[in-house]
Amino acid sequence: MHDVLVRTNEPPRLRLFQRLGELWQSREILANLASKELRVKYKSSALGVAWSMLNPLLYLVVFYVVFTYFIPARTPSFPVYLLSGLLPWTLFSTGMAGATTSIVGGANLVAKVAFPHEMLPLASIRAQLVNFFFQFLVLVAFLVIFGYPLIHRGVLLLPLALGVLLLFTAALGFAAAAWNVRYRDTGHLVELALLAWFWSTPIVYPTSFVSERLGETGFNLYLLNPMANIVMGFQRAIYGGVSDRTLAQLPAPGLTWYGLRLIALGLVSTALLYVTWRLFFRRSGDFAEEL
């Protein structure tokens, strides 16, 4: 007698284009799940989604005070530099955290309702994308109030950098969500990894500081960090257009350098997404039994 593994909800193999069609047909579910997540988060809250805008403001105030009065920063227009890197990082970290716990948090739905389980981590990321746009308004308001330029050639990188960020977040989110169903320590490991990752990404300190300290070889190794490339894309799109002094804080003046790196990372993220999606799909048929 041999034990036979029977999947409960899904076919044994991911058929990519067929699955994409199923996800497209279920797009209303994605919108509803993301909307529900936002409503639950801000339920009975007087300020509602305005709380999401207070998060970057708090970071801005704390880091501005620390790096202006206690540890003076060498970075010109430091608040713009900080926000331009903090916003994509916040989307990534909150999206990853939400995606990791999405299947466990939606256990009732998984057990009782037949729907593509990918919708749960994707809905968590989509909900954080809504928060990102509200937080981006804080940055725009700051630029306008203090007279920083809004329109320049660098903003062409914004949609590319945002698209790559979402691809990369979804790729890691699928893997973390799938593993967290069986190994509940995954969420804690993700929290620790994000903490270390934050300080390994040029958000508080400029990339010019990294290149000075590590040299060319060390800096090239540093650039293997995917989030460093994404954050630098945002910084070139926003911070790099402030002045020549701010542009000098970034690793390259031209847009091509950033664009090519983002395109390469986008291709790698797409391949990674396919791999982690297959992992997620292979495990998803047994989620109901494991939860």
N, C-alpha and C positions, 0 to 999 in steps of 0.2 A: 504494500500500500504506500502510495506517495501522496504527500499533502499537495493539494491543488490550490494555488492562489487565485482567488476570484475577485476581480475588481468590481466595485459596487456601482460606480456612476459613469465611468468614461471608457471609451475604447482603449485598447492597449498601446496604440501608437499615435503620436501627434501628426495629423495631416494638416500641414501649415495653412494652405490656402482655404481648405474647408473650414478650419477653425477660425481663420480671420473672418470668413463670411458669417459664422455663427456669432462671433463677437460683434460684428457690425449690426446684425439683426437684434442683438441684445443691448444696443447702445443706450436705450432708455433706462435699462437696469443700472448701467454704470452711472448715468446722471442722477438717478434716484438714490443710489447708495452714497455717492459723494455728497449730495444735498442732505441726506439723513445724517451723515457723519458731522457735517457742519452744524446742523440744527441741534444735535445732541451735545456737541461741544459747547455751544453758546446758549443752551437752553436756560431760561430764567436769568440771563445775563443782561444787565442794563445797557452795557456798551456793545454787546454782540460782537460782530467781526472787527470792531474797532480795537479789540484786545490784540488781534494779530498785528495791528499797526504799532502797538505799544512795545512789542518785543524788540524790533530794531531800534526804536527810540531809546529803550533802556540800555541796550548794548552800546549805542552811540554815546550816551551820557557817561556811562561807567568807563568805557575805554578812552573817551575824550579827556575825562578828568585825570585818569591814571597816566596817560601818555602825554599830557600837557603840563601837569603840575608836579607829578611825582617821578615819572620816568620820561623826560621830554623826548618826543619822537622826532626823528630827522625827516619825516615824510611831510612834504608840503601838502596843504589842503587835506589833512589827515581824515576829517570826517567823511569826505567824499570817497577817499580810498577805502575806508572801513566799510561803509555801507555798500559800495559796489562789489565787495567781496563777500560781505556778510549775507546779503540777500540770496544769492545762489546757494551758499552753504546752508542756510536755514531751510530752503526748499529741499535740498538733498537730505539733510539729517532728519527733518520731520517726516519727509516722505519715506525714508528708509525705516524709521521707527514705526510709523503707521502700517507700512506694508508687512513688516515682520510679524506683527501681532494681529493682522487682519483676519486670517483664517480662524485662529483661536477665538478672537473676539466675535466673529460671525458664526460661531458653532451652531447656533439654532437654525440659521439659514441653510448652512451646509447639510445639516442632518435632515431637514424637512422639505427643502425646495430644490428642484432641479434647475440649475443655471450654470453657466460657465464660471468656475471658481476663480478664474483669473480676474474676474470683475472686482473681487474684494481688495487685493493689493493695488490694482489700478485705481479703484475708487479712492483709496487712501491717498495715493499720489495726486489724483485730480483735486481732492479737497485741499491739499496743501498748495496746489497750483493757484487756487482761488485766493488763498492767504497771501501767496507771493505777489499777486497783482495788487492787492491792497497795500502790502508793504512797499511795493515799487512806487506807489503814489507818495509815500513818505519821502522817498529819495527824490522824486521829481519836485515835490514841494520844497524840499531843502535846497535843491539846485536853484529853483526860481527865487526863493527868498534871499539867498546869499549871492545871487547874480552870477552863478556858474553857467557856462554854455550848455544848452540842451541838445542842439542839433549840430552835428559835425560828421565827418566821414566814418568815424569809428563806430557809430551806432549801427552800421550795417552788420556788425558782428553779433548784435544782440539776438536776433532770431536763431542764428546758427548755434550760438552758445547755449541758448535755452533748449533748443531741440536736442542737442547732444546730452545736456544735463538730464533731460527727461528719459532719454534712451538708457543712459547709464544707471539712473535710479531704478527704472523698471527692471533692468537686467539683474541688479543685485537684489532688488525687492522680491522678485520671484523666488530666487534661491533661498533667501532668508525666511520668507513666508513658508515655503515647503519644509525646510528643516525645523522650523519652530513648532510645527505640529507634532513631530516625533520627539524632538529634543528641546524641551522648554527653556534650557539655559541659553538658547540661541539669542533671545532678546537681550539678555544681560551682556553677552559677548558683543553684540552689535553696539550697545551703549558704550562699552569700553573702547571698541574700535573707533567709534565716531569721535570720542574725546581725544584720542591720540591723533586721529586723522585731522582734526581741526587745527592742531598746533603744527601739523606737518604741511599745512596749506598756507600760502601767502595771503592771509586775511588781515592779521594784526601788524605784520611786519612786511616791508617791501621786498620784492624779488631781487632788487639790486643788492640788498643786504645779504641774501642767500648766495648770490653769485660771488660777492666779495669774500665771503667766509669759506665757501666750499671750492672755489676755483672752477675752471671749465669742466673738468671731468666730474666733479661732485655735483655741479649744477645740472649737467646732463642726466645724471642718475636721479636727481631730485625731480626732474621733469617727467620721470616715469610715473609719477603720481597723477592719475587721471583728473582728480579734482583740482590740482594745481593748474592744469591747462584750461579747464573750464572756468575757474575763477579768474585767471589772467585774461581770458577772452572777455569776460564781463568788465574787468578793470580797464582793458584797452578801449572798450566800447563806451565807457562812462567816464572814468577817471582820466584816461589818456587824453581826452579832448579839452581838459581844463586849461592847461598851459604847457609850455615847453619844459618847465621844471617838473611837472607831474609826469610827463611822458618819459623823462629821464629816469624815473623810478621803476620803469617797466623794462623787461628784457630786450625788447625790440621795438623800434618806432613804427615800422611799416605794418599794414594790415595783413599782408600776405602771409607773414610768418605765423600769425595767430590763426588765420583762416585755414591754412594747410594743416596745422596741428589739430584743429577742431574737426576738420573733415576726416583725418586719419583716425582720430579718437571716435568719431561717429561710426566709422566702418567697423572698428574693433568692438564698440558697444553693441552694434547690430548683431555681430557674430556671437558675442557673449549673451545677448538677449535670447537668441535662438537656442543656445545651449541650456541656459537656465530655464527657459520656457519648457523645453523637453523634460528637464528634471521635474519641474513643477507639475507638468501634465501627467508624467508617469506616476507621481505620488498622489495626485488629486483624486483619483478614483477610490482611494482608501481613506480619505480625510474623515468621512462620516464615522467610520469604525474606530479611527485612532483618537478622535476628539473626546 
